[in-house]
Structure formats: C-alpha cells, structure tokens
Amino acid sequence: MKRAARAAAWCGVTLAGAALLVAASALLALASLGVFAGPPGAWMTDLTLAGFRVRVNVLGLVRLVTLPGTAQLLAGHAARTASGTLRFARDGDALRVTCAPCRVRHPDLASVPVHFRAVVLDVRRVDDRLEASVIVDTVRVPVTARLRASSIDLAWRLPSTDLAALYRAAGDAVPEAAFARIDGTV
C-alpha cells in the first residue's frame, strides 16, 4: 500500500514538474517574441488572460498571432476587449479576426466612440511583411505592413469606393447618412 502511495506521489510530482516546464517554456517563447517587453515609447495595451490583467506589447502580440500555425490554434476562440468581442477564425493560411458589434474610440476618427456592425481583419505574414485587408460593411481596404524592431510601418490605399458606402460603414457616427442622398466616389 505504501509503495502504491509513493508511486502516485512521484507521478503527481512528475506531472506538476512537466506542467511547470511547459508553462515556463510558453512564457519564454512569449518573452522572446517581445510580447511582454515595454521599452520607452512602445505601443502597450492591457489584456485579461485567465482572469489576470497583463500588460503586453502590441508589436510582440502581432508577431505572436501571425506566426505560422497560430491561426489554427486561435480558430474558434474569442477574446473580450474594450472595443467588442474578437472572434478568431482561419481563412486558408490567414488569420481572420472579427469584431461584431465593434466600438472604436479614437480622436482622429470622431469625438465620440464609433459603433460598427462588424469590422473584419484578414492577415497573413511572410517573414516581417504583413498582407491584410480591413473590411467594414462593404468597404474593403487592402493593407501592407512591415514589422520593424520597435514599430509597424503601415501602407494602405482606399480603392475607388462609393461615398455612400463609406457613410454607411461609419454607422452612427454620421446620423445624417440614414436619410441623406449621397452620390459620388472617393
């Protein structure tokens, strides 16, 4: 009987040690990607993971979520943010992130939060280059980005788009769009 109890205790210690090793390896991998690094001027944000609030580097997080295979791991999961619930899916080798409904607060966009029915981001990474699309309503904006040591260089161009579609995409930020007649392209 003592021998069985001793063997069970050793199995428990071994499993606990293995779990600790896996957790330490995961933390080391996250640290090596710069997820927790906060040098002066870094773009940082707070995330809640497993009930704990964690301060993370957005650039490191981008590197993490765009690693090959991460889309497969994230598919089917969701995360609550101040903007809304982010739902992750896999679209081929791309990661699709959908925020629906979504609320964006930025002083360059509007003086009040802007509410969107849905915002979709499709992104794939090759080395330090991101190829992405941002889709709001029927408006699709292609984006390319270059990941640098401490920044992300973005390039985007709005294709020829109906002006009415832009106003529809802006949701309640432009209440007049609900009854105005809007023509033209931008």
Protein Blocks (a to p, Z undefined) as FASTA:
>chain_A
ZZmmmmmmmmmmmmmmmmmmmmmmmmmmmmmnommgccehiacddddeehiacdddfklm
mmmmmgghklmmmgopacddfkbccddddehjaccddddddddddfklpmbdcddfbdcd
ddddehjaccddddehjaccdddddddfkbccdddddddddfklmmmmnmmmlmmlmmpc
ceddZZ
